[in-house]
Amino acid sequence: MTSTARVGLVGCGAISRAYASTIARLPDLDLVACADLDPTRAQALATEVGIPLVLAPDALVEHPDVEVVLNLTIPVAHAAVSRAALAAGRHAYSEKPLALDVADARELVHLADRRGVRLGSAPDTFLGGGLQTCRGLLDSGAIGAPIAATALMLGAGPESWHPSPQPFYDPGAGPLYDMGVYYVTALVHLLGPVRSVIAGARIGRDRRPITSQPLAGTDLVVRVPTHVAALLEHTSGVLSTLVTSFDVPASRYHRGIEIHGADATLAVPDPNTFGGPVELRARGEDDWTDVPLTHPNVVDCRGLGLADMVRAARTGRAHRASGELALHVLEVLERILGSATSGHRETIEHQVDQPMPLPAGLPELETGD
Ligand SMILES: NC(=O)c1ccc[n+]([C@@H]2O[C@H](COP(=O)([O-])OP(=O)(O)OC[C@H]3O[C@@H](n4cnc5c(N)ncnc54)[C@H](O)[C@@H]3O)[C@@H](O)[C@H]2O)c1
């Protein structure tokens, strides 16, 4: 790969603008081409952000100017688009989830290995200033030995604000896959891989009234569990309680994660964001202490995982938002629903190394090469 990596973007929808804006801030990434099943969308993005080539998706992954394929299509298309890119010998970085199921995700990881190219996946919010500051605190022993974590994503569902909420209630989504993926990725980053899970899940209501425009007055059909409660046993022995829900009308608990150690509790920010706040409260203290962030990347930096992957490919080191990590996280999600159905504790087969932390004190959007 040359010093500037040439990126081709597939899937020119809502989130593509956030990636294009990050890439525009990165001198070592160049957005050279875009593609979409709907060519008018591709043309619109190209005109809006100044992308030289508008291609068909099949042509983009084969195009000689494209070294890295950025897959921002819808979840059901993720595996096929990444597979085509890897088969063409291109590095591939996908929005979450890496694939709809573990079998497809594992095949992608193996294909990337065989082709000698990199595979990466969102979420990359764990590279943000908030979660990196938390990782530094844990690694330096600020809370003593971690014992347990509580991770809560308690919401009422997106049908009050999202213009098209049905896909959130279809297989491959629901609170666990749509939002839980950020929480589990953050937990693995902070506390290491997960050894086993046990869980319960239910559908709160089979049909739900949409109150957002333009579909207000119609119902959506619920096809996935909307309240999922799980216990994750990390390889380290730490126990994380994870609850993701679209069935909570109101709650006094904020979205986020708390990690309880022998000496203190660490309040981790919402893992669907890059910034803070980070708070610490030692055993016996009356109040929380705000911890200044030790790392940059606090505003939306979607695509930082892609930049880290490209830089890692140049120097030969491991990249952080890797296909292996996404596969592990996807297996945790899949086994959570499996355990909720079987009633049994489920073991996680595909283990992964805890991603390396970012060095403190880096400039924004640098990843430490
Ligand atoms: N929108 C967000 O705020 C957000 C946030 C985080 C993650 N994501 C993830 O990003 C991905 C994209 O989300 P979005 O909101 O941009 O969706 P979107 O529906 O706005 O855009 C997806 C685009 O992909 C195109 N597409 C679908 N299948 C394709 C294929 N096989 N080949 C080429 N193009 C194809 C569609 O035509 C569409 O233009 C999803 O996986 C989603 O989970 C979105």
The ligand as a MOL file (V3000), in Angstrom:
LIG
                    3D

  0  0  0     0  0            999 V3000
M  V30 BEGIN CTAB
M  V30 COUNTS 44 48 0 0 0
M  V30 BEGIN ATOM
M  V30 1 N -27.3390 5.8780 10.2270 0
M  V30 2 C -26.6640 5.8110 11.3700 0
M  V30 3 O -26.7380 6.7020 12.2260 0
M  V30 4 C -25.7600 4.6480 11.6510 0
M  V30 5 C -25.0060 4.6740 12.8100 0
M  V30 6 C -24.1340 3.6420 13.0800 0
M  V30 7 C -24.0410 2.5900 12.2050 0
M  V30 8 N -24.8010 2.5340 11.0860 0 CHG=1
M  V30 9 C -24.6670 1.3790 10.2060 0
M  V30 10 O -24.2370 1.8090 8.9310 0
M  V30 11 C -24.7950 0.9890 7.9070 0
M  V30 12 C -25.4980 1.8620 6.9170 0
M  V30 13 O -26.4800 2.6000 7.6060 0
M  V30 14 P -27.1940 3.8700 6.9310 0
M  V30 15 O -28.0030 4.4790 8.0060 0
M  V30 16 O -26.2040 4.6830 6.1970 0 CHG=-1
M  V30 17 O -28.1760 3.1130 5.9080 0
M  V30 18 P -28.8890 3.7170 4.6210 0
M  V30 19 O -30.0450 2.8440 4.3480 0
M  V30 20 O -29.0860 5.1890 4.7780 0
M  V30 21 O -27.7680 3.5240 3.4690 0
M  V30 22 C -27.3720 2.2790 3.0060 0
M  V30 23 C -27.0390 2.3890 1.5290 0
M  V30 24 O -26.5080 1.1570 1.0780 0
M  V30 25 C -27.0190 0.8740 -0.2290 0
M  V30 26 N -26.9340 -0.5580 -0.4590 0
M  V30 27 C -27.6420 -1.5470 0.1120 0
M  V30 28 N -27.2240 -2.7500 -0.3300 0
M  V30 29 C -26.2070 -2.5110 -1.1910 0
M  V30 30 C -25.3550 -3.3390 -1.9560 0
M  V30 31 N -25.4770 -4.6630 -1.9360 0
M  V30 32 N -24.4130 -2.7560 -2.7390 0
M  V30 33 C -24.2930 -1.4050 -2.7780 0
M  V30 34 N -25.0760 -0.5600 -2.0700 0
M  V30 35 C -26.0270 -1.1070 -1.2700 0
M  V30 36 C -28.4320 1.4160 -0.1720 0
M  V30 37 O -28.9270 1.6490 -1.4760 0
M  V30 38 C -28.2530 2.6810 0.6580 0
M  V30 39 O -27.9830 3.8080 -0.1510 0
M  V30 40 C -25.7030 -0.0110 8.6210 0
M  V30 41 O -25.0130 -1.2030 8.8050 0
M  V30 42 C -25.9690 0.6350 9.9730 0
M  V30 43 O -26.1460 -0.3530 10.9800 0
M  V30 44 C -25.6460 3.5650 10.7780 0
M  V30 END ATOM
M  V30 BEGIN BOND
M  V30 1 1 1 2
M  V30 2 2 2 3
M  V30 3 1 2 4
M  V30 4 1 4 5
M  V30 5 2 4 44
M  V30 6 2 5 6
M  V30 7 1 6 7
M  V30 8 2 7 8
M  V30 9 1 8 9
M  V30 10 1 8 44
M  V30 11 1 9 10
M  V30 12 1 9 42
M  V30 13 1 10 11
M  V30 14 1 11 12
M  V30 15 1 11 40
M  V30 16 1 12 13
M  V30 17 1 13 14
M  V30 18 2 14 15
M  V30 19 1 14 16
M  V30 20 1 14 17
M  V30 21 1 17 18
M  V30 22 2 18 19
M  V30 23 1 18 20
M  V30 24 1 18 21
M  V30 25 1 21 22
M  V30 26 1 22 23
M  V30 27 1 23 24
M  V30 28 1 23 38
M  V30 29 1 24 25
M  V30 30 1 25 26
M  V30 31 1 25 36
M  V30 32 1 26 27
M  V30 33 1 26 35
M  V30 34 2 27 28
M  V30 35 1 28 29
M  V30 36 1 29 30
M  V30 37 2 29 35
M  V30 38 1 30 31
M  V30 39 2 30 32
M  V30 40 1 32 33
M  V30 41 2 33 34
M  V30 42 1 34 35
M  V30 43 1 36 37
M  V30 44 1 36 38
M  V30 45 1 38 39
M  V30 46 1 40 41
M  V30 47 1 40 42
M  V30 48 1 42 43
M  V30 END BOND
M  V30 END CTAB
M  END
